[in-house]
Amino acid sequence: MEPPEKPTLPRNLKLVFQRIGRQLELYYQGPYRRAIGRSVRDEEDFFMLLVFGESLGIPNPASFYTLELQPLMLERFHEWHKRMGMERSPLDDFPCC
């Protein structure tokens, strides 16, 4: 009689567990993905309003701090104003469309 073969383990167990972890994460987040995405968009919309509020005529008590962020946020400004229902850019000095 031959001894039973030992089960072979994958060479990289860490990689296997990472893949399993990713799949479980996707499985558990699946039903909430739309709500999480909507929450992230709402948060980003509010932040964009804070950053560009002074330019739109809305008094902003934190404009000193948010003024530095405007050049970084200009890349996403077009998407934001379209999502807010503005056909053209509301900023006179920044025609993006």
KOLSE-705351 format. One record per atom (N, C-alpha, C): x, y, z; residue in three letters. Coordinates in steps of 0.02 Angstrom, whole numbers, padded with zeros to 5 digits, always signed. Layout:
BEGIN
XYZala...
***
This chain:
BEGIN
+00041-00059+00000met+00000+00000+00000met+00043+00062+00000met+00022+00109-00041glu+00058+00172-00045glu+00029+00222+00005glu+00072+00263+00034pro+00045+00314+00080pro+00005+00366+00041pro-00047+00394+00072pro-00088+00444+00037pro-00046+00506+00021pro-00061+00536-00036glu-00025+00596-00056glu-00044+00655-00012glu+00005+00696+00002lys-00009+00756+00040lys-00042+00807-00006lys-00091+00844+00019pro-00121+00895-00024pro-00070+00950-00039pro-00069+00971-00101thr-00021+01023-00120thr-00053+01091-00108thr-00016+01134-00076leu-00038+01201-00063leu-00016+01247-00119leu-00056+01299-00133pro-00034+01347-00184pro+00032+01378-00163pro+00070+01397-00211arg+00137+01425-00196arg+00132+01492-00161arg+00083+01530-00179asn+00077+01596-00150asn+00010+01601-00114asn+00008+01580-00052leu-00054+01580-00013leu-00079+01651-00001leu-00034+01698+00006lys-00054+01767+00018lys-00096+01793-00041lys-00076+01777-00101leu-00112+01799-00161leu-00182+01767-00162leu-00186+01704-00144val-00251+01670-00143val-00298+01703-00094val-00273+01718-00034phe-00315+01750+00016phe-00334+01821-00003phe-00290+01857-00038gln-00307+01924-00062gln-00364+01920-00113gln-00361+01871-00158arg-00414+01863-00207arg-00480+01846-00173arg-00478+01801-00125ile-00538+01782-00089ile-00566+01843-00052ile-00522+01882-00022gly-00544+01942+00014gly-00577+01993-00032gly-00548+02002-00092arg-00578+02048-00141arg-00647+02025-00163arg-00654+01960-00175gln-00718+01933-00196gln-00771+01940-00141gln-00751+01927-00079leu-00798+01936-00024leu-00818+02009-00015leu-00770+02053-00024glu-00784+02125-00018glu-00834+02147-00072glu-00824+02123-00133leu-00871+02139-00186leu-00940+02110-00173leu-00942+02050-00145tyr-01005+02017-00130tyr-01044+02056-00078tyr-01011+02078-00025tyr-01046+02112+00029tyr-01061+02185+00012tyr-01022+02216-00031gln-01035+02286-00049gln-01083+02292-00108gln-01095+02237-00143gly-01137+02239-00203gly-01204+02273-00194gly-01243+02253-00145pro-01309+02284-00138pro-01307+02358-00120pro-01252+02381-00093tyr-01246+02450-00069tyr-01204+02494-00115tyr-01181+02466-00170arg-01135+02503-00214arg-01167+02567-00241arg-01231+02564-00261arg-01264+02622-00288arg-01272+02677-00234arg-01291+02657-00174ala-01299+02705-00120ala-01232+02736-00100ala-01180+02696-00100ile-01114+02722-00084ile-01091+02770-00138ile-01102+02753-00201gly-01084+02797-00256gly-01121+02864-00253gly-01186+02861-00237arg-01225+02921-00232arg-01200+02965-00174arg-01183+02934-00120ser-01157+02970-00062ser-01091+03004-00079ser-01048+02969-00114val-00983+02998-00134val-00994+03057-00181val-01040+03050-00230arg-01054+03106-00276arg-01083+03166-00239arg-01128+03154-00191asp-01157+03210-00153asp-01103+03246-00113asp-01058+03207-00084glu-01004+03237-00045glu-00958+03278-00091glu-00943+03252-00150glu-00900+03288-00197glu-00935+03351-00223glu-01001+03347-00235asp-01038+03406-00257asp-01036+03461-00204asp-01045+03442-00143phe-01042+03491-00088phe-00973+03522-00083phe-00922+03482-00091phe-00853+03507-00087phe-00839+03555-00145phe-00862+03538-00205met-00852+03582-00262met-00889+03648-00251met-00949+03645-00222leu-00985+03706-00207leu-00948+03749-00156leu-00917+03717-00108leu-00876+03754-00060leu-00816+03787-00094leu-00783+03750-00137val-00723+03776-00170val-00740+03833-00218val-00792+03824-00258phe-00809+03874-00309phe-00866+03920-00288phe-00889+03915-00226gly-00945+03956-00203gly-00931+04030-00208gly-00873+04052-00190glu-00856+04123-00192glu-00859+04149-00264glu-00838+04108-00311ser-00840+04128-00382ser-00912+04132-00408ser-00956+04094-00377leu-01026+04094-00398leu-01067+04146-00361leu-01036+04183-00315gly-01072+04235-00279gly-01100+04213-00212gly-01083+04155-00189ile-01106+04130-00125ile-01053+04146-00073ile-01071+04183-00020pro-01021+04200+00030pro-00992+04136+00062pro-00927+04133+00066asn-00893+04074+00093asn-00845+04097+00147asn-00857+04077+00209pro-00812+04098+00263pro-00743+04065+00258pro-00738+04012+00221ala-00674+03976+00216ala-00641+03989+00148ala-00657+04043+00116ser-00631+04055+00048ser-00555+04062+00047ser-00527+04086+00102phe-00454+04092+00105phe-00421+04024+00095phe-00451+03972+00124tyr-00422+03905+00119tyr-00441+03869+00054tyr-00502+03881+00031thr-00524+03845-00029thr-00497+03875-00093thr-00474+03937-00090leu-00446+03969-00150leu-00386+03931-00177leu-00347+03901-00133glu-00289+03862-00154glu-00308+03798-00190glu-00369+03773-00177leu-00391+03710-00207leu-00421+03718-00277leu-00438+03778-00296gln-00471+03787-00361gln-00431+03760-00420gln-00366+03773-00425pro-00329+03745-00483pro-00331+03669-00484pro-00333+03637-00427leu-00335+03564-00425leu-00404+03537-00444leu-00456+03575-00431met-00524+03552-00443met-00549+03570-00513met-00512+03610-00550leu-00536+03631-00616leu-00543+03573-00664leu-00506+03520-00654glu-00511+03461-00698glu-00581+03431-00695glu-00610+03431-00636arg-00676+03400-00627arg-00733+03450-00630arg-00718+03513-00642phe-00769+03565-00641phe-00821+03554-00695phe-00801+03535-00755his-00848+03525-00810his-00899+03471-00793his-00876+03414-00768glu-00922+03360-00748glu-00970+03384-00695glu-00944+03424-00648trp-00986+03447-00593trp-01041+03493-00616trp-01025+03543-00656his-01077+03591-00675his-01128+03558-00722his-01108+03508-00761lys-01156+03471-00801lys-01203+03430-00756lys-01175+03399-00705arg-01215+03359-00659arg-01263+03402-00619arg-01245+03465-00606met-01287+03511-00569met-01342+03542-00613met-01341+03526-00678gly-01393+03550-00723gly-01377+03616-00756gly-01315+03639-00751met-01295+03702-00784met-01267+03685-00852met-01299+03712-00904glu-01277+03696-00971glu-01209+03724-00988glu-01197+03785-00967arg-01133+03819-00978arg-01099+03830-00911arg-01035+03845-00913ser-00998+03860-00853ser-01025+03923-00820ser-01041+03921-00755pro-01067+03980-00722pro-01014+04033-00707pro-00951+04016-00718leu-00898+04063-00704leu-00882+04103-00767leu-00883+04169-00762asp-00870+04212-00819asp-00798+04205-00845asp-00752+04198-00798asp-00681+04196-00817asp-00656+04126-00833asp-00700+04077-00831phe-00678+04008-00845phe-00728+03976-00893phe-00720+03987-00958pro-00765+03954-01006pro-00740+03884-01022pro-00771+03833-00994cys-00747+03765-01006cys-00786+03731-01062cys-00843+03757-01081cys-00883+03724-01133cys-00879+03761-01199cys
***
